[in-house]
Amino acid sequence: MMFDRIRLRNFKPYADTDLRLSDGVTVIHGLNGSGKSSLLEACFFALYGSKALDGTLADVVTNGAEECEVELWFTHDGRSYHVHRELKRYGDQIQTTTCTLASDDEEVVRDGAREVRSFVADLLRMDAEAFVNCAYVRQGEVNKLINATPTERQDMIDDLLQLGKLEEYRERAGDARLGVEDVLSERRGELSGLDEQVAQKEEKDLHATLNSLRSELTQLDEKVENYEAQQRKAETSRDNAQEILDTYEERRDELETLESEIDDLEATIREDEAERERLGDRVAETRDRIEELEATLESRLDAVEVADAAPETLTERRDELDDREGEIRDSLRETRSQADALATQSENLAEKADEAESRASEKRERAGNLDDDAEEAAETLAEREASLAELKTERAEKVAAFEDAPVDVGDAESYRESVSADLDEVQAAINETTADLRTAESRVEEAERLLDEGKCPECGQPVDDSPHVDTLDEDRERVAELEAELSDLRERESSLSDDLDRASDLVSIENRLSQIDDTRELVEDGIEEKENEVAEKRDRAAELREEATTLETEAEEKREAAETQAERAEDAREDVADLEADLDDVDAARERLDAVESTREAITDAEDDVDRLAEKRAVIADRNDERREFLATKRSRRDDLREQVDDEEVEAARESLSKAEDYIERVTDALADLRDRRDDLTSRIGGVENELDELEALRDRRDELAARVDELAALHEETEELEAMYGDLRAELRRANVESLERMLNETFELVYGNDAYSHIELDGEYELTVYQKDGEPLDPEQLSGGERALFNLSLRCAIYRLLAEGIEGAAPTPPLILDEPTVFLDSGHVSRLADLVDEMRGFGVRQILIVSHDDELVGAADELVRVEKNPTSNRSTVERAADPSLEAVEAELNADD
């Protein structure tokens, strides 16, 4: 696997960065805190997302930014991939909005943080933790494997070499074995229960019981058939008797109905005759009422202006009244409209007069306000003229401040930036010198401690005959040189700080001069504006007073016209009252005409009533004649029915019916008892047949379960063998890996630490590490010096990396080897050996090695050089690829930085 390109936007200190990476050794260098490690963390985050972070997603988003974007292009096993992650801030939370992975041929597409992380883990055969333990030595974790307990180290290395999968498979096989044991035990218990059930049912002799029950059922069926035949004969006798009795009852009911109908007809005839007499009386009364109405009509005709009460005469008189009413209403409508129009005109003229007076008052008030505004503008004008004079005085004073300054007006900002840049360089040099001083002091303190103990400060061996004793004096001289250099730098820092304060004061004065010039221009424009405003407001006030006088004259004229129109409207209202009185007269004449017409209609209605009542009396007479004929027919039928009734035949039928019903009742009870017995036998036969079916089903189930128990027993034996196989395979592979890892570790450690102090390293089956001196004395890695421990751990990490690469040969290659500040605990001698280790890893076929370091030797060993710088003003980092990464060019660049 190889990283091809990383692009960042708002990731930690990077605002917008795009860096291409190539194969070979790439060294990323720059000042402390410039953001070197963040580039490697971005690659790690692109692959594994939040699992690659020690904190939360909020830690990766640049302070003050709302969004963050990370893209990584990498090649693995001959195929190119692209990972794209986007984060966005929602209130106090940071959430992943985009997370995709795609291959160059688009055959692989993943969407979602969890799916992408899972795909990467499967692709590299390692999750985020395994990636850190194998390929990524993070800053401050160089001693992670040595400081780990044997169990922790065992888990780390087993997971990297995929042995953890074998343990997982062994545990799964064990779980499967236990599961099979549970099921096998359960099925054996079930089989034993089935054997008992089959034995119990076979003891009942179910077939003999079934034959006996079927024979008894046949006998019962014969008895039931005999009783049912006798029952049918009794039912026939009962039905014949019942038919005779029913016929008797029907005749008796008909006779009773006829007698009732005869009585009803006689009563109805009497009632209708009485009604006919009452109708005759009403005819006489109506004729008397007609005479009274005719007399009333004669008297009402005298009150209306018509010759008679004929309909055409009344219609003609009504048309005359309608015409008169129409003429009056037309005149009334016209007069009312005229009165309303005159009243409206009067009101409108009065309103216009009020409006004109109000407008005149408003204009006089506005004129007064404009006079006040003109006075205020004049006062403001005087104030601005005074302010202009003050600004001119202040500007002269500020310009005088530059007379003894090192720069002219306009150059203060450039001067401050120059001083600030010099101060930043001095402070950076102080930080580096302070770090170098602390390192030198630490080496002196450790050397003095070892000398007190009688050991060499370089190798920890006895001081006698050691070639390394003289380095202590050199370290002490280096401390003195660094202290003197630091003192000079601090004096230079103090001087530059004073110059920066002076420059900041000049920038403030220069800014104030710019403000004064801008303000003076605004004040001069304001003076001219106020002069124009005073003149305009006074002219406008005079115009408004003239307009007010004109409006007051117009209001007086309109008020006189309104009074004239009001008088004309009152005269029109008097004419309206006269026309309304004429309408009342027309309504009274119409009411008298309606009275004549209603009397005439009442006479007509009364004559119609007489005719209707006479007709109804005739209808009643005809209907009674028909009823008398129907009454005679019913009386004849009643006499015939009385002769057809035979009392002796009816009594014999009643006796036969009673006997038949008694026999049917007794045979029905007997049949019910026989049928119950037959149903019981049928149910018992069904029960025996069901038990026979259950017996067959139990035998089938027993056979199937016996076969299943045999299968489970065989499966249990297979799971035991599988569990043992995974355990043996894991032990065998661990043994082989331990041997290979021990060999590679000794090869690597001998290469990078070839001295006379140690002979070899041993690694036991539990990954316990032991270092042996030349005299055969064993040492725990914790007994090594700080630099030796760091180099030892790097050797172990590289050996694991080599073993992992060889273990998957023929499949996808391993990830890049990433070393973040590996020289933190190393002195110059150990750094040279680390450089040899890096070169050796290239010889083992590692395609890409990424190193974060500012050490000269590692920078010189680089194929590609990437420099990281941070802008002190914006606090944002940028990256730059060196054009010529050769050692000479790098040294020149580092000297320029110093």
Secondary structure as the mmCIF struct_conf table of DSSP 4:
data_model
#
loop_
_struct_conf.conf_type_id
_struct_conf.id
_struct_conf.beg_label_comp_id
_struct_conf.beg_label_asym_id
_struct_conf.beg_label_seq_id
_struct_conf.end_label_comp_id
_struct_conf.end_label_asym_id
_struct_conf.end_label_seq_id
STRN STRN1 MET A 2 PHE A 11
TURN_TY1_P TURN_TY1_P1 LYS A 12 PRO A 13
STRN STRN2 TYR A 14 ARG A 20
BEND BEND1 ASP A 23 ASP A 23
STRN STRN3 GLY A 24 GLY A 30
BEND BEND2 LEU A 31 LEU A 31
TURN_TY1_P TURN_TY1_P2 ASN A 32 GLY A 33
BEND BEND3 SER A 34 GLY A 35
HELX_RH_AL_P HELX_RH_AL_P1 LYS A 36 TYR A 48
HELX_RH_3T_P HELX_RH_3T_P1 GLY A 49 ALA A 52
BEND BEND4 ASP A 54 GLY A 55
HELX_RH_3T_P HELX_RH_3T_P2 LEU A 57 ASP A 59
TURN_TY1_P TURN_TY1_P3 VAL A 60 VAL A 60
STRN STRN4 VAL A 61 VAL A 61
HELX_LH_PP_P HELX_LH_PP_P1 THR A 62 THR A 62
TURN_TY1_P TURN_TY1_P4 ASN A 63 GLY A 64
BEND BEND5 GLU A 66 GLU A 66
STRN STRN5 GLU A 67 HIS A 76
TURN_TY1_P TURN_TY1_P5 ASP A 77 GLY A 78
STRN STRN6 ARG A 79 TYR A 90
TURN_TY1_P TURN_TY1_P6 GLY A 91 ASP A 92
STRN STRN7 GLN A 93 SER A 103
TURN_TY1_P TURN_TY1_P7 ASP A 104 ASP A 105
BEND BEND6 GLU A 106 GLU A 107
STRN STRN8 VAL A 109 ASP A 111
BEND BEND7 GLY A 112 GLY A 112
HELX_RH_AL_P HELX_RH_AL_P2 ALA A 113 LEU A 124
TURN_TY1_P TURN_TY1_P8 ARG A 125 ARG A 125
HELX_RH_AL_P HELX_RH_AL_P3 ALA A 128 CYS A 134
TURN_TY1_P TURN_TY1_P9 ALA A 135 ALA A 135
STRN STRN9 TYR A 136 VAL A 137
TURN_TY1_P TURN_TY1_P10 GLN A 139 GLY A 140
TURN_TY1_P TURN_TY1_P11 VAL A 142 ASN A 143
HELX_RH_AL_P HELX_RH_AL_P4 LYS A 144 ASN A 147
BEND BEND8 ALA A 148 ALA A 148
HELX_RH_AL_P HELX_RH_AL_P5 PRO A 150 LEU A 160
TURN_TY1_P TURN_TY1_P12 LEU A 161 GLN A 162
HELX_RH_AL_P HELX_RH_AL_P6 LEU A 163 GLU A 202
TURN_TY1_P TURN_TY1_P13 GLU A 203 LYS A 204
HELX_RH_AL_P HELX_RH_AL_P7 LEU A 206 LEU A 301
TURN_TY1_P TURN_TY1_P14 ASP A 302 GLU A 305
BEND BEND9 ALA A 307 ALA A 307
HELX_RH_AL_P HELX_RH_AL_P8 PRO A 311 ALA A 400
TURN_TY1_P TURN_TY1_P15 ALA A 401 ASP A 404
BEND BEND10 ALA A 405 VAL A 407
TURN_TY1_P TURN_TY1_P16 VAL A 409 GLY A 410
HELX_RH_AL_P HELX_RH_AL_P9 ALA A 412 ASP A 452
TURN_TY1_P TURN_TY1_P17 GLU A 453 GLY A 454
STRN STRN10 LYS A 455 LYS A 455
TURN_TY1_P TURN_TY1_P18 PRO A 457 CYS A 459
BEND BEND11 GLN A 461 GLN A 461
STRN STRN11 PRO A 462 PRO A 462
BEND BEND12 VAL A 463 VAL A 463
TURN_TY1_P TURN_TY1_P19 ASP A 464 ASP A 465
TURN_TY1_P TURN_TY1_P20 PRO A 467 ASP A 470
HELX_RH_AL_P HELX_RH_AL_P10 THR A 471 GLN A 644
HELX_RH_AL_P HELX_RH_AL_P11 ASP A 647 VAL A 752
BEND BEND13 ASN A 755 ALA A 757
STRN STRN12 TYR A 758 LEU A 763
TURN_TY1_P TURN_TY1_P21 GLY A 765 GLU A 766
STRN STRN13 LEU A 769 GLN A 773
TURN_TY1_P TURN_TY1_P22 LYS A 774 ASP A 775
BEND BEND14 GLY A 776 GLY A 776
STRN STRN14 PRO A 778 LEU A 779
HELX_RH_3T_P HELX_RH_3T_P3 PRO A 781 GLN A 783
BEND BEND15 LEU A 784 LEU A 784
HELX_RH_AL_P HELX_RH_AL_P12 GLY A 786 GLY A 807
TURN_TY1_P TURN_TY1_P23 ILE A 808 GLY A 810
BEND BEND16 ALA A 811 ALA A 811
HELX_LH_PP_P HELX_LH_PP_P2 ALA A 812 PRO A 816
STRN STRN15 LEU A 817 ASP A 820
BEND BEND17 GLU A 821 GLU A 821
TURN_TY1_P TURN_TY1_P24 PRO A 822 PHE A 825
HELX_RH_AL_P HELX_RH_AL_P13 SER A 828 GLY A 843
TURN_TY1_P TURN_TY1_P25 PHE A 844 GLY A 845
STRN STRN16 GLN A 848 VAL A 852
HELX_RH_AL_P HELX_RH_AL_P14 ASP A 856 GLY A 860
TURN_TY1_P TURN_TY1_P26 ALA A 861 ALA A 861
BEND BEND18 ASP A 863 ASP A 863
STRN STRN17 GLU A 864 LYS A 870
TURN_TY1_P TURN_TY1_P27 PRO A 872 SER A 874
STRN STRN18 SER A 877 ARG A 881
BEND BEND19 ALA A 883 ALA A 883
BEND BEND20 SER A 886 SER A 886
HELX_RH_AL_P HELX_RH_AL_P15 LEU A 887 ASP A 897
#
